[in-house]
């Protein structure tokens, strides 16, 4: 069975990466950088804490 919390965190990280790429396209580089940072932190916590 699929574990719910790691799956949700992976989907959230993927959504943040998509949002970051779109933000770069719109010229919002600070928002894009923070989105990439958030995605990286989600992946880090998913891999080390769960």
Residue pairs with C-beta under 8 A, 6 or more apart in sequence:
3 50
5 50
6 46
6 50
9 42
9 43
9 45
9 46
9 50
10 43
10 46
12 39
12 42
13 39
13 42
13 43
13 46
14 39
16 35
16 36
16 38
16 39
16 42
17 35
17 36
17 39
19 35
20 31
20 32
20 33
20 35
20 36
20 39
21 32
23 29
23 31
23 32
23 35
24 32
